[in-house]
Amino acid sequence: MERQYWNETAETMPREELRKLQWEKLKKQMRYIYNSSSYFKTRFDDIGTHPDDIRNMEAFRELPIFMNKILDRESQEQTREKEGHPFGEYLCASPQEVRAIHSTSGTTGQPVFEAFSKHDIQVQNEVLARTYWRAGLRPGDYVLHVTGLSMWLAGIVPLRAYEYMGMAGIPIGAESGVSRVLDFAKLIKAKGMFCIPSFADYMIRKAPEVAGVEARELGIETIIAVGEPGAGIPETRKRLMDGFNAKVFDSTGGIWGFGGISCDQDEYQGIHLVCEDYHYLDIVDPETKKPIDMSGGGGIGELVHTALEWEAAPSFRYALGDIIELTTEPCSCGRPGMRMRFKGRADDLIIVKGVNVFPAAIKGVVDSFIPKVTGEMRIVLNAPPPRVEPPLRMKVEYGPGVEGEAREALRLDLEQAISARLRVRPAIELVPPNTLPKDPSKKAILIEKSYE
């Protein structure tokens, strides 16, 4: 019988044994970053602590936040000016030891650069191999690579991992356009596809018109979705599964050894963390930054990441701004380990009359009305979030052929559905198809900031 895991020993390690391994690696990593980076040494010194003073994981969890995107960008700006490299003061390896350079997508501002040593590339390849194996991809398979072929972490990075696994990546890239992607999908029968969910959705709609076939006729069996909400939204996940007749997996990208992928249960179970031997994931209160009690098997809070053996520019107590739910409860798929569900970005949180809601949750309700709507929507904000003066204003594209009384009924049904599920009653303006600007090759835009 074929093995279930790429690295069974690491992925099925008992939690007590895993915690001991994480602690041993963490002690070594703390000494490494303290001795290798002026940034980390200063941060430790500022709080009057030396790595050797931290005696257990509970004490580690009490450390303050060391890194976030704002500090990241500020530090990188300083080293660009003073040292001639964009990796920040927390670079622990020498610039000459950097073997790969990538960045965040930059959709929320100036991109953050990431540096990889030779060892870091090996770690990321291992982590991604574990995720792709769980999605059913095997050596010899072809993978249609449909994220932008740029410096984005989901751009070139997975192509290295395909080769590491013994697979062949087809680097077509979303920037080629849906017509060319569909052409290649017909010419080279790929088993897998790596993409953002909104592009896969766009392929379903355009395949009959552009390629003369339904998306399900392309032969794609596995879709690995990254970069935006979608594969974790039940309505969107089902639409992609039905449209391609494929399994759909929600996944993370493997930076700093942080990798995970959902299982193929009918009901979405969250993302299984497949590489806890390479990183430590924590959650804190988004406002106080104090650790969340997880003694009951999980909790909800802001994601804080620490790499356990990253060399070049490791994360350490890095508050990433994502609100997640963690659980160690057994999954119905039978695989062990911690799972997480993304709730939304902390900086995207909207508060209406005391009710917290994330745009991704609203998107899930809107998507449940497809094809009466196209799926394109915007939350219109007249002032900076999180607090919104009610009603919550929205624009939603209605679907082709929805006219007259049917359109008004659709608006009322949408408002009622969002109110019933999320306890926020929006004021929706229905707009014609193709009204809201979008680029299928990039992450979906959910918020329109009219105050900027």
VEXLOKE-859594 format. One record per residue (C-alpha): residue in three letters; x, y, z. Coordinates in steps of 0.5 Angstrom, whole numbers, plus 500, padded with zeros to 3 digits. Layout:
BEGIN
node residuo ALA | X X | Y Y | Z Z
...
REM end
This chain:
BEGIN
node residuo MET | X 500 | Y 500 | Z 500
node residuo GLU | X 503 | Y 507 | Z 498
node residuo ARG | X 505 | Y 511 | Z 504
node residuo GLN | X 501 | Y 517 | Z 507
node residuo TYR | X 506 | Y 522 | Z 508
node residuo TRP | X 512 | Y 524 | Z 505
node residuo ASN | X 516 | Y 524 | Z 512
node residuo GLU | X 512 | Y 519 | Z 516
node residuo THR | X 517 | Y 520 | Z 522
node residuo ALA | X 516 | Y 527 | Z 523
node residuo GLU | X 509 | Y 528 | Z 521
node residuo THR | X 506 | Y 523 | Z 526
node residuo MET | X 511 | Y 524 | Z 532
node residuo PRO | X 507 | Y 524 | Z 538
node residuo ARG | X 506 | Y 531 | Z 541
node residuo GLU | X 510 | Y 530 | Z 547
node residuo GLU | X 516 | Y 528 | Z 543
node residuo LEU | X 515 | Y 534 | Z 538
node residuo ARG | X 514 | Y 539 | Z 544
node residuo LYS | X 521 | Y 536 | Z 547
node residuo LEU | X 524 | Y 537 | Z 540
node residuo GLN | X 521 | Y 544 | Z 539
node residuo TRP | X 524 | Y 546 | Z 545
node residuo GLU | X 531 | Y 543 | Z 544
node residuo LYS | X 531 | Y 547 | Z 537
node residuo LEU | X 528 | Y 553 | Z 540
node residuo LYS | X 534 | Y 554 | Z 545
node residuo LYS | X 539 | Y 553 | Z 540
node residuo GLN | X 536 | Y 558 | Z 535
node residuo MET | X 535 | Y 563 | Z 540
node residuo ARG | X 543 | Y 563 | Z 542
node residuo TYR | X 544 | Y 563 | Z 534
node residuo ILE | X 540 | Y 569 | Z 533
node residuo TYR | X 542 | Y 573 | Z 539
node residuo ASN | X 550 | Y 572 | Z 537
node residuo SER | X 548 | Y 573 | Z 529
node residuo SER | X 544 | Y 579 | Z 529
node residuo SER | X 545 | Y 586 | Z 532
node residuo TYR | X 537 | Y 587 | Z 532
node residuo PHE | X 535 | Y 581 | Z 536
node residuo LYS | X 541 | Y 582 | Z 541
node residuo THR | X 538 | Y 589 | Z 542
node residuo ARG | X 531 | Y 586 | Z 543
node residuo PHE | X 533 | Y 581 | Z 548
node residuo ASP | X 538 | Y 586 | Z 551
node residuo ASP | X 532 | Y 592 | Z 552
node residuo ILE | X 528 | Y 587 | Z 556
node residuo GLY | X 533 | Y 585 | Z 560
node residuo THR | X 533 | Y 578 | Z 558
node residuo HIS | X 539 | Y 573 | Z 555
node residuo PRO | X 536 | Y 567 | Z 551
node residuo ASP | X 539 | Y 562 | Z 557
node residuo ASP | X 535 | Y 566 | Z 562
node residuo ILE | X 529 | Y 563 | Z 558
node residuo ARG | X 528 | Y 556 | Z 561
node residuo ASN | X 522 | Y 553 | Z 558
node residuo MET | X 516 | Y 554 | Z 553
node residuo GLU | X 512 | Y 558 | Z 558
node residuo ALA | X 517 | Y 563 | Z 559
node residuo PHE | X 518 | Y 563 | Z 551
node residuo ARG | X 511 | Y 565 | Z 550
node residuo GLU | X 511 | Y 570 | Z 555
node residuo LEU | X 516 | Y 574 | Z 551
node residuo PRO | X 514 | Y 580 | Z 548
node residuo ILE | X 513 | Y 581 | Z 540
node residuo PHE | X 520 | Y 582 | Z 537
node residuo MET | X 517 | Y 583 | Z 529
node residuo ASN | X 511 | Y 585 | Z 525
node residuo LYS | X 511 | Y 588 | Z 518
node residuo ILE | X 512 | Y 595 | Z 520
node residuo LEU | X 518 | Y 593 | Z 524
node residuo ASP | X 520 | Y 589 | Z 518
node residuo ARG | X 519 | Y 594 | Z 513
node residuo GLU | X 523 | Y 600 | Z 517
node residuo SER | X 529 | Y 595 | Z 519
node residuo GLN | X 529 | Y 593 | Z 511
node residuo GLU | X 529 | Y 601 | Z 509
node residuo GLN | X 535 | Y 602 | Z 514
node residuo THR | X 540 | Y 596 | Z 512
node residuo ARG | X 538 | Y 599 | Z 505
node residuo GLU | X 541 | Y 605 | Z 506
node residuo LYS | X 547 | Y 603 | Z 511
node residuo GLU | X 549 | Y 596 | Z 509
node residuo GLY | X 546 | Y 596 | Z 501
node residuo HIS | X 542 | Y 590 | Z 502
node residuo PRO | X 534 | Y 590 | Z 503
node residuo PHE | X 534 | Y 584 | Z 508
node residuo GLY | X 533 | Y 588 | Z 515
node residuo GLU | X 538 | Y 588 | Z 521
node residuo TYR | X 535 | Y 581 | Z 523
node residuo LEU | X 539 | Y 578 | Z 518
node residuo CYS | X 543 | Y 573 | Z 521
node residuo ALA | X 547 | Y 570 | Z 515
node residuo SER | X 552 | Y 574 | Z 511
node residuo PRO | X 549 | Y 577 | Z 505
node residuo GLN | X 554 | Y 573 | Z 501
node residuo GLU | X 551 | Y 567 | Z 504
node residuo VAL | X 544 | Y 569 | Z 501
node residuo ARG | X 542 | Y 564 | Z 495
node residuo ALA | X 535 | Y 566 | Z 494
node residuo ILE | X 531 | Y 573 | Z 494
node residuo HIS | X 523 | Y 573 | Z 495
node residuo SER | X 518 | Y 578 | Z 497
node residuo THR | X 511 | Y 578 | Z 499
node residuo SER | X 506 | Y 580 | Z 494
node residuo GLY | X 506 | Y 588 | Z 496
node residuo THR | X 498 | Y 588 | Z 496
node residuo THR | X 498 | Y 592 | Z 502
node residuo GLY | X 504 | Y 596 | Z 501
node residuo GLN | X 511 | Y 596 | Z 500
node residuo PRO | X 513 | Y 589 | Z 499
node residuo VAL | X 517 | Y 585 | Z 505
node residuo PHE | X 524 | Y 582 | Z 502
node residuo GLU | X 525 | Y 575 | Z 505
node residuo ALA | X 532 | Y 572 | Z 504
node residuo PHE | X 534 | Y 564 | Z 504
node residuo SER | X 541 | Y 561 | Z 505
node residuo LYS | X 542 | Y 554 | Z 502
node residuo HIS | X 540 | Y 551 | Z 508
node residuo ASP | X 533 | Y 555 | Z 508
node residuo ILE | X 532 | Y 553 | Z 501
node residuo GLN | X 533 | Y 545 | Z 503
node residuo VAL | X 528 | Y 546 | Z 509
node residuo GLN | X 523 | Y 550 | Z 505
node residuo ASN | X 523 | Y 544 | Z 499
node residuo GLU | X 522 | Y 539 | Z 505
node residuo VAL | X 516 | Y 543 | Z 508
node residuo LEU | X 513 | Y 544 | Z 501
node residuo ALA | X 514 | Y 536 | Z 499
node residuo ARG | X 510 | Y 534 | Z 505
node residuo THR | X 504 | Y 539 | Z 503
node residuo TYR | X 504 | Y 537 | Z 496
node residuo TRP | X 505 | Y 529 | Z 498
node residuo ARG | X 498 | Y 530 | Z 502
node residuo ALA | X 495 | Y 533 | Z 496
node residuo GLY | X 496 | Y 527 | Z 492
node residuo LEU | X 502 | Y 529 | Z 488
node residuo ARG | X 507 | Y 524 | Z 486
node residuo PRO | X 514 | Y 524 | Z 483
node residuo GLY | X 513 | Y 524 | Z 475
node residuo ASP | X 507 | Y 528 | Z 476
node residuo TYR | X 506 | Y 535 | Z 472
node residuo VAL | X 503 | Y 541 | Z 476
node residuo LEU | X 500 | Y 547 | Z 472
node residuo HIS | X 503 | Y 553 | Z 476
node residuo VAL | X 498 | Y 559 | Z 475
node residuo THR | X 501 | Y 564 | Z 480
node residuo GLY | X 504 | Y 570 | Z 478
node residuo LEU | X 512 | Y 568 | Z 476
node residuo SER | X 515 | Y 574 | Z 480
node residuo MET | X 519 | Y 575 | Z 487
node residuo TRP | X 512 | Y 573 | Z 491
node residuo LEU | X 513 | Y 567 | Z 495
node residuo ALA | X 508 | Y 563 | Z 491
node residuo GLY | X 511 | Y 565 | Z 485
node residuo ILE | X 518 | Y 561 | Z 483
node residuo VAL | X 519 | Y 558 | Z 490
node residuo PRO | X 514 | Y 552 | Z 489
node residuo LEU | X 517 | Y 550 | Z 482
node residuo ARG | X 524 | Y 549 | Z 486
node residuo ALA | X 520 | Y 544 | Z 491
node residuo TYR | X 516 | Y 540 | Z 485
node residuo GLU | X 523 | Y 539 | Z 482
node residuo TYR | X 525 | Y 537 | Z 489
node residuo MET | X 520 | Y 532 | Z 489
node residuo GLY | X 521 | Y 529 | Z 482
node residuo MET | X 515 | Y 533 | Z 479
node residuo ALA | X 515 | Y 537 | Z 473
node residuo GLY | X 512 | Y 544 | Z 474
node residuo ILE | X 509 | Y 548 | Z 468
node residuo PRO | X 511 | Y 555 | Z 469
node residuo ILE | X 505 | Y 558 | Z 465
node residuo GLY | X 504 | Y 564 | Z 470
node residuo ALA | X 497 | Y 567 | Z 471
node residuo GLU | X 500 | Y 574 | Z 468
node residuo SER | X 500 | Y 570 | Z 461
node residuo GLY | X 492 | Y 571 | Z 462
node residuo VAL | X 487 | Y 566 | Z 462
node residuo SER | X 487 | Y 564 | Z 455
node residuo ARG | X 494 | Y 562 | Z 455
node residuo VAL | X 493 | Y 558 | Z 461
node residuo LEU | X 487 | Y 554 | Z 458
node residuo ASP | X 491 | Y 553 | Z 452
node residuo PHE | X 497 | Y 550 | Z 456
node residuo ALA | X 492 | Y 546 | Z 460
node residuo LYS | X 489 | Y 543 | Z 454
node residuo LEU | X 496 | Y 541 | Z 451
node residuo ILE | X 499 | Y 538 | Z 457
node residuo LYS | X 495 | Y 534 | Z 461
node residuo ALA | X 497 | Y 536 | Z 468
node residuo LYS | X 495 | Y 532 | Z 474
node residuo GLY | X 495 | Y 538 | Z 479
node residuo MET | X 494 | Y 546 | Z 479
node residuo PHE | X 497 | Y 551 | Z 484
node residuo CYS | X 494 | Y 558 | Z 484
node residuo ILE | X 490 | Y 563 | Z 487
node residuo PRO | X 482 | Y 561 | Z 488
node residuo SER | X 479 | Y 567 | Z 484
node residuo PHE | X 483 | Y 565 | Z 478
node residuo ALA | X 481 | Y 558 | Z 478
node residuo ASP | X 474 | Y 560 | Z 479
node residuo TYR | X 475 | Y 565 | Z 473
node residuo MET | X 478 | Y 559 | Z 469
node residuo ILE | X 471 | Y 555 | Z 470
node residuo ARG | X 467 | Y 561 | Z 468
node residuo LYS | X 472 | Y 562 | Z 461
node residuo ALA | X 473 | Y 555 | Z 459
node residuo PRO | X 467 | Y 554 | Z 455
node residuo GLU | X 468 | Y 561 | Z 451
node residuo VAL | X 476 | Y 561 | Z 451
node residuo ALA | X 478 | Y 553 | Z 450
node residuo GLY | X 471 | Y 550 | Z 448
node residuo VAL | X 471 | Y 545 | Z 454
node residuo GLU | X 468 | Y 545 | Z 461
node residuo ALA | X 474 | Y 546 | Z 466
node residuo ARG | X 472 | Y 539 | Z 469
node residuo GLU | X 475 | Y 536 | Z 462
node residuo LEU | X 482 | Y 539 | Z 463
node residuo GLY | X 484 | Y 533 | Z 467
node residuo ILE | X 486 | Y 537 | Z 473
node residuo GLU | X 485 | Y 532 | Z 479
node residuo THR | X 488 | Y 536 | Z 485
node residuo ILE | X 488 | Y 544 | Z 486
node residuo ILE | X 493 | Y 547 | Z 491
node residuo ALA | X 490 | Y 554 | Z 493
node residuo VAL | X 494 | Y 559 | Z 496
node residuo GLY | X 494 | Y 567 | Z 497
node residuo GLU | X 487 | Y 569 | Z 499
node residuo PRO | X 481 | Y 566 | Z 502
node residuo GLY | X 477 | Y 561 | Z 498
node residuo ALA | X 479 | Y 554 | Z 499
node residuo GLY | X 477 | Y 555 | Z 506
node residuo ILE | X 470 | Y 558 | Z 504
node residuo PRO | X 465 | Y 552 | Z 503
node residuo GLU | X 461 | Y 555 | Z 498
node residuo THR | X 468 | Y 557 | Z 494
node residuo ARG | X 471 | Y 550 | Z 495
node residuo LYS | X 465 | Y 546 | Z 493
node residuo ARG | X 464 | Y 551 | Z 486
node residuo LEU | X 472 | Y 549 | Z 485
node residuo MET | X 471 | Y 542 | Z 486
node residuo ASP | X 465 | Y 541 | Z 482
node residuo GLY | X 467 | Y 546 | Z 476
node residuo PHE | X 474 | Y 542 | Z 475
node residuo ASN | X 472 | Y 535 | Z 478
node residuo ALA | X 478 | Y 536 | Z 483
node residuo LYS | X 480 | Y 535 | Z 490
node residuo VAL | X 481 | Y 542 | Z 492
node residuo PHE | X 486 | Y 544 | Z 498
node residuo ASP | X 488 | Y 550 | Z 502
node residuo SER | X 495 | Y 551 | Z 503
node residuo THR | X 501 | Y 556 | Z 506
node residuo GLY | X 507 | Y 557 | Z 503
node residuo GLY | X 513 | Y 554 | Z 507
node residuo ILE | X 517 | Y 561 | Z 509
node residuo TRP | X 521 | Y 560 | Z 515
node residuo GLY | X 519 | Y 552 | Z 515
node residuo PHE | X 512 | Y 554 | Z 516
node residuo GLY | X 508 | Y 549 | Z 512
node residuo GLY | X 501 | Y 546 | Z 512
node residuo ILE | X 495 | Y 544 | Z 508
node residuo SER | X 488 | Y 542 | Z 509
node residuo CYS | X 485 | Y 535 | Z 508
node residuo ASP | X 480 | Y 532 | Z 503
node residuo GLN | X 474 | Y 531 | Z 508
node residuo ASP | X 468 | Y 533 | Z 505
node residuo GLU | X 467 | Y 538 | Z 510
node residuo TYR | X 473 | Y 543 | Z 511
node residuo GLN | X 477 | Y 541 | Z 517
node residuo GLY | X 482 | Y 547 | Z 517
node residuo ILE | X 490 | Y 547 | Z 515
node residuo HIS | X 494 | Y 541 | Z 518
node residuo LEU | X 501 | Y 544 | Z 520
node residuo VAL | X 505 | Y 539 | Z 517
node residuo CYS | X 512 | Y 541 | Z 519
node residuo GLU | X 512 | Y 543 | Z 527
node residuo ASP | X 519 | Y 540 | Z 527
node residuo TYR | X 521 | Y 546 | Z 523
node residuo HIS | X 517 | Y 552 | Z 527
node residuo TYR | X 513 | Y 554 | Z 533
node residuo LEU | X 506 | Y 557 | Z 532
node residuo ASP | X 503 | Y 561 | Z 537
node residuo ILE | X 497 | Y 566 | Z 538
node residuo VAL | X 496 | Y 572 | Z 542
node residuo ASP | X 491 | Y 577 | Z 544
node residuo PRO | X 491 | Y 582 | Z 538
node residuo GLU | X 491 | Y 588 | Z 542
node residuo THR | X 495 | Y 586 | Z 548
node residuo LYS | X 499 | Y 581 | Z 545
node residuo LYS | X 499 | Y 577 | Z 551
node residuo PRO | X 499 | Y 569 | Z 550
node residuo ILE | X 492 | Y 566 | Z 549
node residuo ASP | X 491 | Y 560 | Z 554
node residuo MET | X 491 | Y 554 | Z 549
node residuo SER | X 490 | Y 549 | Z 555
node residuo GLY | X 483 | Y 546 | Z 553
node residuo GLY | X 486 | Y 544 | Z 546
node residuo GLY | X 486 | Y 551 | Z 542
node residuo GLY | X 484 | Y 558 | Z 541
node residuo ILE | X 483 | Y 564 | Z 537
node residuo GLY | X 488 | Y 570 | Z 536
node residuo GLU | X 493 | Y 573 | Z 532
node residuo LEU | X 498 | Y 568 | Z 529
node residuo VAL | X 505 | Y 569 | Z 532
node residuo HIS | X 511 | Y 565 | Z 528
node residuo THR | X 518 | Y 563 | Z 530
node residuo ALA | X 523 | Y 559 | Z 526
node residuo LEU | X 526 | Y 553 | Z 529
node residuo GLU | X 532 | Y 552 | Z 524
node residuo TRP | X 532 | Y 558 | Z 519
node residuo GLU | X 539 | Y 561 | Z 518
node residuo ALA | X 538 | Y 567 | Z 513
node residuo ALA | X 533 | Y 572 | Z 516
node residuo PRO | X 529 | Y 568 | Z 521
node residuo SER | X 522 | Y 569 | Z 524
node residuo PHE | X 522 | Y 570 | Z 532
node residuo ARG | X 516 | Y 572 | Z 535
node residuo TYR | X 513 | Y 575 | Z 529
node residuo ALA | X 506 | Y 577 | Z 529
node residuo LEU | X 504 | Y 576 | Z 522
node residuo GLY | X 497 | Y 580 | Z 523
node residuo ASP | X 493 | Y 574 | Z 521
node residuo ILE | X 487 | Y 572 | Z 526
node residuo ILE | X 487 | Y 564 | Z 526
node residuo GLU | X 484 | Y 559 | Z 530
node residuo LEU | X 488 | Y 553 | Z 533
node residuo THR | X 486 | Y 546 | Z 535
node residuo THR | X 489 | Y 540 | Z 537
node residuo GLU | X 482 | Y 536 | Z 537
node residuo PRO | X 483 | Y 530 | Z 532
node residuo CYS | X 481 | Y 531 | Z 525
node residuo SER | X 476 | Y 526 | Z 522
node residuo CYS | X 481 | Y 525 | Z 516
node residuo GLY | X 485 | Y 521 | Z 522
node residuo ARG | X 491 | Y 525 | Z 521
node residuo PRO | X 495 | Y 527 | Z 527
node residuo GLY | X 497 | Y 534 | Z 529
node residuo MET | X 495 | Y 541 | Z 530
node residuo ARG | X 490 | Y 545 | Z 525
node residuo MET | X 489 | Y 552 | Z 524
node residuo ARG | X 483 | Y 556 | Z 520
node residuo PHE | X 484 | Y 563 | Z 518
node residuo LYS | X 479 | Y 568 | Z 520
node residuo GLY | X 482 | Y 574 | Z 517
node residuo ARG | X 487 | Y 579 | Z 517
node residuo ALA | X 487 | Y 583 | Z 524
node residuo ASP | X 488 | Y 590 | Z 520
node residuo ASP | X 481 | Y 588 | Z 516
node residuo LEU | X 477 | Y 587 | Z 522
node residuo ILE | X 471 | Y 591 | Z 521
node residuo ILE | X 466 | Y 593 | Z 527
node residuo VAL | X 459 | Y 594 | Z 526
node residuo LYS | X 455 | Y 596 | Z 532
node residuo GLY | X 460 | Y 592 | Z 537
node residuo VAL | X 460 | Y 586 | Z 532
node residuo ASN | X 466 | Y 583 | Z 529
node residuo VAL | X 466 | Y 581 | Z 522
node residuo PHE | X 472 | Y 579 | Z 517
node residuo PRO | X 471 | Y 581 | Z 509
node residuo ALA | X 473 | Y 573 | Z 508
node residuo ALA | X 466 | Y 571 | Z 512
node residuo ILE | X 462 | Y 576 | Z 508
node residuo LYS | X 465 | Y 574 | Z 501
node residuo GLY | X 463 | Y 567 | Z 503
node residuo VAL | X 456 | Y 569 | Z 504
node residuo VAL | X 456 | Y 572 | Z 497
node residuo ASP | X 459 | Y 567 | Z 494
node residuo SER | X 453 | Y 562 | Z 496
node residuo PHE | X 449 | Y 566 | Z 491
node residuo ILE | X 453 | Y 565 | Z 485
node residuo PRO | X 450 | Y 565 | Z 479
node residuo LYS | X 445 | Y 570 | Z 481
node residuo VAL | X 452 | Y 574 | Z 483
node residuo THR | X 458 | Y 574 | Z 479
node residuo GLY | X 462 | Y 573 | Z 486
node residuo GLU | X 465 | Y 580 | Z 485
node residuo MET | X 464 | Y 585 | Z 491
node residuo ARG | X 467 | Y 590 | Z 495
node residuo ILE | X 466 | Y 593 | Z 502
node residuo VAL | X 466 | Y 600 | Z 501
node residuo LEU | X 469 | Y 604 | Z 507
node residuo ASN | X 468 | Y 612 | Z 508
node residuo ALA | X 473 | Y 612 | Z 514
node residuo PRO | X 479 | Y 608 | Z 516
node residuo PRO | X 477 | Y 601 | Z 520
node residuo PRO | X 476 | Y 598 | Z 524
node residuo ARG | X 469 | Y 601 | Z 527
node residuo VAL | X 464 | Y 603 | Z 521
node residuo GLU | X 458 | Y 607 | Z 522
node residuo PRO | X 452 | Y 603 | Z 520
node residuo PRO | X 450 | Y 601 | Z 515
node residuo LEU | X 456 | Y 597 | Z 512
node residuo ARG | X 456 | Y 599 | Z 505
node residuo MET | X 457 | Y 594 | Z 500
node residuo LYS | X 457 | Y 593 | Z 492
node residuo VAL | X 456 | Y 587 | Z 489
node residuo GLU | X 456 | Y 585 | Z 482
node residuo TYR | X 449 | Y 581 | Z 480
node residuo GLY | X 450 | Y 575 | Z 475
node residuo PRO | X 448 | Y 576 | Z 467
node residuo GLY | X 440 | Y 576 | Z 466
node residuo VAL | X 438 | Y 578 | Z 473
node residuo GLU | X 433 | Y 584 | Z 472
node residuo GLY | X 428 | Y 587 | Z 474
node residuo GLU | X 424 | Y 585 | Z 480
node residuo ALA | X 429 | Y 579 | Z 481
node residuo ARG | X 434 | Y 584 | Z 482
node residuo GLU | X 431 | Y 587 | Z 488
node residuo ALA | X 429 | Y 580 | Z 491
node residuo LEU | X 436 | Y 578 | Z 490
node residuo ARG | X 439 | Y 585 | Z 494
node residuo LEU | X 434 | Y 583 | Z 499
node residuo ASP | X 436 | Y 576 | Z 500
node residuo LEU | X 443 | Y 578 | Z 500
node residuo GLU | X 442 | Y 583 | Z 506
node residuo GLN | X 438 | Y 578 | Z 510
node residuo ALA | X 443 | Y 572 | Z 509
node residuo ILE | X 449 | Y 576 | Z 511
node residuo SER | X 445 | Y 579 | Z 517
node residuo ALA | X 443 | Y 572 | Z 519
node residuo ARG | X 450 | Y 569 | Z 519
node residuo LEU | X 454 | Y 574 | Z 521
node residuo ARG | X 449 | Y 579 | Z 525
node residuo VAL | X 451 | Y 585 | Z 521
node residuo ARG | X 446 | Y 588 | Z 516
node residuo PRO | X 449 | Y 591 | Z 510
node residuo ALA | X 446 | Y 596 | Z 505
node residuo ILE | X 448 | Y 593 | Z 498
node residuo GLU | X 448 | Y 596 | Z 492
node residuo LEU | X 448 | Y 591 | Z 486
node residuo VAL | X 452 | Y 593 | Z 480
node residuo PRO | X 452 | Y 590 | Z 473
node residuo PRO | X 457 | Y 585 | Z 471
node residuo ASN | X 464 | Y 587 | Z 470
node residuo THR | X 463 | Y 593 | Z 474
node residuo LEU | X 468 | Y 592 | Z 479
node residuo PRO | X 475 | Y 593 | Z 477
node residuo LYS | X 479 | Y 586 | Z 478
node residuo ASP | X 485 | Y 582 | Z 475
node residuo PRO | X 484 | Y 575 | Z 476
node residuo SER | X 492 | Y 574 | Z 476
node residuo LYS | X 492 | Y 577 | Z 483
node residuo LYS | X 489 | Y 577 | Z 489
node residuo ALA | X 482 | Y 578 | Z 490
node residuo ILE | X 480 | Y 585 | Z 492
node residuo LEU | X 475 | Y 586 | Z 498
node residuo ILE | X 475 | Y 593 | Z 500
node residuo GLU | X 474 | Y 599 | Z 497
node residuo LYS | X 477 | Y 605 | Z 501
node residuo SER | X 473 | Y 611 | Z 499
node residuo TYR | X 477 | Y 616 | Z 504
node residuo GLU | X 483 | Y 615 | Z 500
REM end
